[in-house]
Amino acid sequence: MHKLIATGLGIGYIRKGGGTVASVGCCAVWYIAQLDATHPDGFSFFFPVLITLVLTAVGIWSANVVEEQWGKDNYRVVIDEIAGMCISLLFMPITVKSLLAGLFLFRLFDIVKPFGIRKLEKLNGGWGVMLDDVLAGIYANVLLQAAWLAGLL
């Protein structure tokens, strides 16, 4: 079960670009489900937050378990990209423009790892696997929110 979760239902077995494929897949699911947490009407507001929190918590657990078999932050583990992408999109109106901007910003922060992201990657176990992507998602979300408020999205 942990391998299935950690690999994002098998996406992680893609040798090159698995993290990007997982992020794109997350955007597609978010768009199809229209997980728009900009409306404080209970369900539509809290459901995306709940999904993101559960994915992050289960991701930490699963990444911790598979690290014992696969080693530190193995390429097959993509649940961190899925959770980070979800964080990027929280509290955003869901449009093609916002999804593409979120995808670009999240992958940029995830790959370049500026502003303390690289430090989090060095934490032990599943925490290190997940928290660098959590912070990349937060940075992407902050920039998306600013772009949205400025009328750019």
Secondary structure as the mmCIF struct_conf table of DSSP 4:
data_model
#
loop_
_struct_conf.conf_type_id
_struct_conf.id
_struct_conf.beg_label_comp_id
_struct_conf.beg_label_asym_id
_struct_conf.beg_label_seq_id
_struct_conf.end_label_comp_id
_struct_conf.end_label_asym_id
_struct_conf.end_label_seq_id
HELX_RH_AL_P HELX_RH_AL_P1 HIS A 2 ALA A 6
TURN_TY1_P TURN_TY1_P1 THR A 7 GLY A 10
HELX_RH_3T_P HELX_RH_3T_P1 ILE A 11 TYR A 13
BEND BEND1 ILE A 14 GLY A 17
HELX_RH_AL_P HELX_RH_AL_P2 GLY A 18 ALA A 33
TURN_TY1_P TURN_TY1_P2 GLN A 34 GLN A 34
TURN_TY1_P TURN_TY1_P3 ALA A 37 THR A 38
BEND BEND2 HIS A 39 HIS A 39
BEND BEND3 ASP A 41 GLY A 42
HELX_RH_AL_P HELX_RH_AL_P3 PHE A 43 TRP A 70
TURN_TY1_P TURN_TY1_P4 LYS A 72 ASP A 73
TURN_TY1_P TURN_TY1_P5 TYR A 75 ARG A 76
HELX_RH_AL_P HELX_RH_AL_P4 ILE A 79 LEU A 89
TURN_TY1_P TURN_TY1_P6 LEU A 90 PHE A 91
BEND BEND4 MET A 92 MET A 92
HELX_RH_AL_P HELX_RH_AL_P5 VAL A 96 VAL A 112
TURN_TY1_P TURN_TY1_P7 PRO A 114 GLY A 116
HELX_RH_AL_P HELX_RH_AL_P6 ILE A 117 GLU A 121
TURN_TY1_P TURN_TY1_P8 LYS A 122 LYS A 122
BEND BEND5 LEU A 123 ASN A 124
HELX_RH_AL_P HELX_RH_AL_P7 GLY A 125 LEU A 149
TURN_TY1_P TURN_TY1_P9 ALA A 150 GLY A 151
#
